[in-house]
């Protein structure tokens, strides 16, 4: 139970005020007063997580809490320990009849802190989840907290997004100021505002729903008894965990409904609630040195939220979706690296659109999404937040062109990174040569002038290919250009040669080089393959309108369109194809196939800038006949297939790993 500062509260409420709409999210909760406890809870004899619920009376709330646990359960094995702190009603008798509940009874009233520590002492799980009895859980409540602790390095505590029964937000992690006053971030706001939907570090999280590493909890002595019977113990635990070198995290994907005030009342001058002020003085005395590193009193809440962390804004054309294109995958992995380096990351799409799924996906990475209707246009947002930015990354020349002057004016401290993604003018030049199109050549020259101007105006330019880096350095030797190529995990080869069949091509129809490639593949290359081996199917994957899928459908060709995951084809097909005849940058489809140990047949353009040798890492062909012959040779030669598979894996590990990207990103932001 945290101390929510009384002094300065009105100022902070005014400071945080925004026009509020009626809460747009509601949560289905168990009715109170039904008097019907669950018959059993889905508990385990070998729990990974021990759920500890301290109770003192208020049986109806406890029953409703247990009913919600019975209803939603969890994937991780868990136990439920209810510690009855000498309840004055028939709590013990009723709960004793629920199968799966481990009921502990305090002979005397120990208060909230003593009761929680007693439950922790009896817990068998590797993680402890403290849960107030006036809460109700929702789907994912436990598993998302556990995932947060597993996924985040040095994580020690994870806390839920707490909401009121009427749907308003109660808490999205806590802030502690240098004077020891605390603030529940997001109080009374809308819970689906993206400001509250990204995982982040917090000073503390509420003990109403808090998961902690059990060994860590015991090593720091549990909840400090100096705060008995209650209040400030969760703040103190957060500071103790951080003093031990571990992190405290807010996890928005775990949502818990909390009927605040049921346990201890709301009057700050009576009952247990009076200890809120008494214990705040004890907290300040204990953590005086650590408080000197906290934001000063009356610091603007949004500034206090990221106190001590550098802040970068990333702007791209669309919200990235790693299943849509390789550029999205690269950007998401760059975000992962920035968060690993303790940057506070905000993202805005140029159209300010993001789906709830996209917000959740980036939120799990710790990225705040700035989007409609919650966020104003970039210029307005920069007026409010630009002075606090340490870096801005503008992706693609047509996004950077209108925004770079604005960033220079409204975010004067920020280092400006221009991420080319690939050199647009180079792709257009090659397209013009391929089509012998003078108009496109003139367009390419205009693009070249625009991109070179941006490169001169930016502090650092990022390119994905050594070919493009060398080209720019020849044209603009004074510019600072860093090679930050595609970034890939390396899942490795999951199946062998004989367990695979078929060919795959990945490419969305929104990208002109992909349209040309798939037309050439379906019209000239694949017919040559099928003429000799009609048993070999071709799988086309990626965004494509239904009319395109219909147009491409032919004997042996399966046009799947966009799929949720490429894994079934990456692990099931025998050869990946990259028949690109023009383009620029590094081809993510080639990287991705190689990272799964899937050999590739590519054109010279598709293999460009990737340190690939024909016959050693990849097979390269530049006309339809030779391309088809290379596919057939690789398809039937197990020795060649294994050699290319191993070489491809080694290539990705050496040139497209997270380690290589870390060094480039560190140089760009130094």
N, C-alpha and C positions, 0 to 999 in steps of 0.2 A: 504494500500500500504506500504509494508515493506521497511525498509532501508537495502539494500544489501551492506555490507561493501565494500569500495573501497580499503582501505589499507589492505594488506594481501590477497587480492582476488587471485592474481596470484599464491601465494604459496599454497593456499588451492586447487585451480584447479589442480596443479601438484600433490598435496598430494592425491587427490581423483581420479586421472586419472587411468583408466583401459582401456585395449583394447576394443574398442566399435564396435559393429556390427550395421548395419542398423536397425532402430527401427522395431521391429517385430510385433507391435500392431498398427493398424490404426483405426480411428474413423470416422464414417459416419457423416458429418456435413452439415449444410444448406449452400447453395451457397450464396455468397454476391451479391448485386446489382440486385436481382430479382425484388425489388421494390414492392413485393406483401406481405403485412403483413397478419398474420393469421386472419380469420374472428372472431374468439373467442378463449378464453383460458378457460380451464376446472377449473374455480375458484369456490370457495364456499362462501356463505354468512356467514358461521360460521367456519372460518378457524382455524386450529390448528397452521399453519405456515404462517407467512407473509413474502413473497419474496419481497425484496426491491431492486430495480434497479435504481441507480443514472445515469442520462444521461446528456450529454452536446454535442449536435450534434451527428455526426457519426451515422446517422439514419440507414444506411444499416446494421451496426453491431447490433443495437438494434432490428431491424426487424428479423434478423437471430436468435438472442437470443430468442425472443418471439416465433418464429416458432419452435425452438427446444423444448421449454416448452410445446407448444400446441401438439407437436408430441409425447412427452414422458410422460407428465403429472406426476402424483404421486398417491399413494394409500391414503396418508394422505390428508385431506382437506386443501387447501391452497388458499391464495389470492396473487395477483401480484400488487404491488404498484410501479409504475414508477414515479420517481421524476425528472421532467424536470428542470434542472438548467440553465434556461434562454438560451436555445439552439438558435444558430444563424440561424438554418435552419427550415424546416417545421415539425420537430419532433412532436411538440404538436398536430398539426392538423392531422397528420397521425395516431398517437397513440390514439387519441380521438375516432377514428372509430372502435377500436378493442373491442368487447364485452368482459367484464370480467376484463379489465385492470382498475385499479384505478389510474387515472392520476392526480398527484399533480404538480403545477407549482410554482417555486420560482420567485417572481417578480424581484429579483436581483440575480446575480450569487453569490452563497454561497460557492462554491468549494465542493470537494468530501465529506469532513467531515460534513459540515453544511447540505448538501443534504441528506446524510445517516441519520443523526439525525432527520431531518424533516420527513423522511419516517418512522422512528421508532416511532415517536410521534403519527403518524396517524395509526399505525399498530394495528390490532385486535387479532392477533395470540398469543399463549403462547410462541411461538418461532419465532425468527427473522432470516431470511436467507438473508444476504447481497450478492448480485450477480452483478458482473460487467456487463456492457452492451456489452463488447467485449468477452463474453463467449458464449459457447453453451453447453447445458446439455446433458447427456446420460441417459439411463435407470437406475433407482435407485438413481439418483442424490440427491433427497430430502429425500426419505424414509430411505436411509442408514445413512445419517447424523442424522436424528431424532432417528433412532434405537440406534445409538452410544450414544446419550445423555440420552436415556432411560435406556440402558443396563449397562452403566458404572457408578459406584458410584461416587458421587460428581462431575459429569461432568458439565461443564459450557459452553464450546465452542467445536464445532467439525468442522473441515475443510476438504475440498475435496482433492483428488489427482488431481493435475492440470497437463494437458498435452498440448503440442503445437499442432497445426493443422497437423503437419507432423508426429505426433506419438511419438515424443521424450517427455521424462518427463520434466516438468517444476519445480514442487515442490512437495515434500512429507513431508510437515511440516518444520518449521523453527527452527534454532539453534541460540541462542544469546550468545556471548562470554562476558567475564568479562569487556572488554573494550567497550562494547555496539555495536560492529560490529555484523552483522547478516549474516546467511548463509542459503540459500535455499537448503535443503538436496535433493540430487538426480538430480540436475539440468543437463539437457542434457543426462541423462542416459536412459536406456530402461525401459518403465513403467511396464513391466511384470516381471522384476527382483524381486525375492521374498524379497530382502532387502526393497522394498517399498510396500509390500503387506500385512503388518500386522498393526493392530490398535495399536497406542502407544501414550504416552504423548509427547507433544511438548512444546517448549517455546512459540511459537505463530504459527498461521496459517494465510495464506494470506486472506485479505479481499475480494479477487476476488470471493471466494465462502466460506462463513463462516456462520455457524448457531450458535446462542447463545440463552440461556434462556432469554426471554423478561424481566422478573422481575429483573433478575441479571443485564442485560444491563442498565436498568433504575436506579437501585440502585447504580451503580458505576459511573453514570453520562454520559453514552453513550461514543461515541468517543470524546476524549479530544480536545477541541477547540484550545488548544495551538499549535497544529500541523497544523492548517489551512494554506493553503487550503487542503493539502494532504501530505502523507508519514509519516511513523512510527506510524500511528494511530492504525494499527492492532497489531503491536508489543506491543504498550502501552496497548491496550485492553487485550491482553494475560497476561501481567504482572499484570494488575489490577484484572483480574479474579482469577489468582493464589494467589494474596495477600488477596483476599476475601475467600480463602480456597477452591476454586473450581479448576477443572482441565481443561486443554486445550488438545484436542485430535486430532490426525490426523486419518482420516477414509478413507482408500484406496478404499473401495467398492463404494464410491461416486466419480465418475470420471467426471470432467468438463474440456472442451477444452477452453483454454484461449489464445487469440491473444495478448500476452503481448506487452505493449507499445502503443497500439492504443489510449488509453484514455489520457495518459500524455506524450507520446513521449519517446524517448530513450536517448536523450542528457542530461547528468547529470548537465550541466551548463546553461540550458536554460529552459524557461517556468516553468510549475509546477514541472517538474523533478528536478529543482535546489533545491527544498525544501527537497530533500532526504538527502543532507549533512547538511543543516541548522537544520532540525528537529532531526537529530541524536544527536547533541549536547544537545538539549532540553531533549531528552530521557535519555541520560546519567546523566544529572543533576537531573532529577526527580527520577530515579531508582538507584541511586548510591549505596545504601545499598543492594538492591536486587541483583545488578550486582556482588557484592562481593561473592555471592554464585554460580555464573555461572562459567563454565569452563574457565580457563585462555586462553588468545589469543594464537592462533596457536596450541591449543590442537587438536590432531588427530580427524577427524570428527566422526569416528565410536565410539571413546571413549567419545566425547562430547555428542553424541546422548543418551547415557545411564547415563549421569553424575548424581552421587548421588544415583544411584540404583544398587543393587546387581545383579549379572549376573550368571545364571545357564545354563549349557548345558545339555540336555537330549539326550541320545543315546539309541535307541531301534532297534529291527530287522527290523520293517516296520513302515511306517508313520501310526499313529493310526487312525482308522476309527470306531467310536462308534457303527455303525450299523453292524460291522463285528464280533466283539468278546468283551467279558467282560473285557479283559485286556486293550483293547483300550479305553473303556469307563472309566475305572479306571484312566488310564494315562491322558486322557483329563481332567478329573475332578481334578486331582492333578495339572495340568497346570493352571486350573481356580483358584485354591487356591493360587498357587505361584503368579499369577498376582494380586490377591486380596491383597497379602502381599507385593506388589510393587516390585517384582522381575522382572528383564528383562529375558525373557525365550527364549532360542534358542533350536531348535530341529533338530537332524540329524538322519535319518534312516541309518542303517548299509550299505544298498545298495545305499544310496543317491538318492532314487527315491521318487517322490511325484507328484501326478496329480494336475492340476490346481484347481480341486475341493477340494482336501485335503489342498492345500496351502491356499485357501480362507477360508476354515472351521477353520483351526488353526489361520489364520490371524485375524479372527473375535474375537478370544479369546485373541489376543495380542501376539501371538507366532510367532517368526520368523523361517521359515523353511529353512534349509540349504540343498540344493539339486542340482543335475545335471541340466543343465550345468553351473550353476551359482557359485557353491561352490566347491572348490578342495577337495581331500580326507581329512579325519579327521586329519591326521598327519600334512599336509600342513596348514590346517585352524588353528590348535593349535599353530603352529609356529608363526602365525600372531596375534592370539587373546587369546592364552592360559594364558598369564600373567595377563589378566584382568578378568579371571573367578574367582568367589567366591565359586562356587560349580559345581560338575559334577555328574550326576545321570546316571549310567549304568544299563540298564535293561536286565535281563536274563543272566545266567552264560556264555552261549556261545558267548554273545556279550561282556561281561565284561572281559572275559579271555584274549583276545588279546589287548584290549584297556586300561586296567587299568595301566600297566607300562608306556604306552605312556602318559597318563594323569598325572601321578606322575611326569614325567620328564618335560613336556611342560606346565603344569598348576600347578606349585608348591604351589600356595596359595590356591588352590581349595580344599574344603572338598569333599571327594569322598563318594557317596552313592551307594551302590549296592542294586538294587531292584530285589529281586528274582522272583517276579511275582507269582510264586509258586515254591516250592522246587523241582527242576527237578529230583534229585536223589530219592526223596520219591515217586514221580509218577512212576519212572522206577522200583523201588523196588516192588511196588504194582502190576505193570504190569507183572513183572517177576513171582511173586507169583500167580497171576491170571492165567497166561498161563503155569506155571510150566516150565519156560524157563531159563536154566542155563546161556546161552550166554547173555541174557538180564540182568540177575543178576550180571554178571561180568561188564557189561556196567554201571549198576546202581552204582556199587562200585567205578568205575572210575569217574563217575559224582559226587559222594559224596566227593571224595578227592578234585576234582577241586572246587566244591562249597565251601567246608570248607576252602580251601586255599584263595579263594576270600573274604570270610567273615572275615578272619584274616587280610587280606591286606587292606580292606576298612575301612573308618572311622566309617561308620554307615551302617548296613544292614537292609533293609525293608522287612518284611514278611506280608502276608495277613491273616494268621490264628494263633490264640493262640496256637493251636496244634504244628504248625511249630516253633513258638517262643520258646515254652517250650522244644522242641526237640533240637533246636540249643543251647539253654542256658545250657542244660545238657551236650552237647558234647564240647561246646566252652564257658565255663563260663566267660572268660575274654573278649569276643566279645561284642560289643554294638549292640543290636538288638531291633528295634522298630516295633511295630505292626501298620501298615498302611494298613487297609483292603480296600475292595471295597467301593466306594463312590457313593451314589445315592441320587438324588432328590426323593421326595415321591409324585408322582402325585395323589395317592389315588384311591379309587374305583369309577369308573364312571358309572357302571351298576350293577344292582342287580342280584340275583340268577336266577330268572325266565327269565331274558333278555339274558341269555347266553346259549351257546351250544357248545359241542365239547371239544377235548383235544388238548394241544399243547406241542411240544418239540422243544427247540431251541438249536442248536449245529452245528458248522461247521465241515466238513469232514477233515479239515487239522489237527484236534486234535484227536489223537488215542483213548482217552477215549470216545469221542463223537461217533466215528465209532462203537465201541463195544456197546455203549449204544443204538444207534438207531437200530442196528442189533438185539439186545436182545428184544427191545421194539416191533419192527415190526414182529419178528419171534416167540416170545414166550408170551409176555405180551398182546399185542393188540388182537391176536386171541382169547384169553380167554375172553377179554372184549366184543368183537364183537359176540361171541357165545351166550352171554346172552343179549346184547343190540346192535343189528345191526344198530340202529339209531344213535349211537355215532360215530362221525368222528374223525380221528386223523390227526392233521396238523403238518407236519415236516418243520421247518424253519431253515435257515442258509446256509452258503456256501456249495454247493455240485455240483459236475460235473453232466452233463446231464445223463451220464451213470448210476450214482447212483440214480438219480431221477427215471429213468426208472426201475432200479432194485427194488427199494422200492415200486413202485406203486402196489397197491393191493386194493381189495374191502374195501372201507371205509378209505383208507389212501390217503391223499393229500400231496404230496411232493412239496412244493412251492419253495424250494431253498432260496436264499438270496432275501430279500425284502427291499424296501426303508425304511419302518417303521414297527415295530412290534405292534404298537398301536392298529390296528384293531383286532388283535388276543388277545392281553393283555386285551382289554376291551370286547371282544366278546366270548372268550372261557370260559368254566366253571372250568376247572382244568388244571394246569400246571404239567408236568411230568419231573422228574430228575432221570432216571434209570441208574446212573453211577455206575459201578462195581469196578473201580479203578481210581486213580487220586490223586491230592494234591491241596492245597490251598482252597480258598473259591469260591463257585460256583456262578458266576454272574447271571446265568439263574434263580437260586433260589431267589437271592436278587431282581432281576428285577421284577419277577412275584409278589413277596410279596409287593414291593413298589407300585404296581398297585392294591393291594387288591385281588390278584388272588391266591387262596389256592394251595398248592403244595403237591404232593405225591413224596417222595424221598427215595433213598437208604441211608443206614447209611453213606456211603462215601460222597454222595451228601450233606448231612445235617451236615457234620463234621465241627467243628470250628465255628459254627454260633449261638451258644447259643439257639438252638432249642430243644423243648421237644416234643416227639411223643404224638399225640393226643391233644396237647395244642397249638402248633404253626404250626405243620406240621404232616402229616401221614408218617410213616417210615415203609418200608418193604424191605426184603433182598432176596426174591426169587420170581419167576414169578407169582406163584399162589397167594401168599399173596399181591403182588403188585397190581395185577388185582382186587382182592377183595377190597383193600383199595380204589382204584379208583372208583369202582362201589358204595361203601358205601358213599364216599364223594359226588359223582355226584348226588345222590338222597336225601341227608340229608341237608335240608336248614339250620337247626339250627347249625349243625356241620360246614357247609360251612361258615356261618357268623362268627362263633367263630374263625376259622382259619384265615379268612380274616382280622379280626380286630387284632388278635395276630401277624400276619405277618407284618402288617403296623407298629405296635408298635415296633417290633423287628428291622426293618430297621431304624426307627427313632432313636432308642437307640444305636445301634451298628454300623450302616453303614452310618451315617449322615455326612454332611460336617463339623459339629462341632467336631465330634470325630476325623475326619481326620485332621482338623486344628491343634489340640493339638499335634497329632503325628508328623506332618510335622514341627511344631515349635520346638519340641524337637530334631528332626533329624538335623535341620539346625541351632540350637542355637550356 
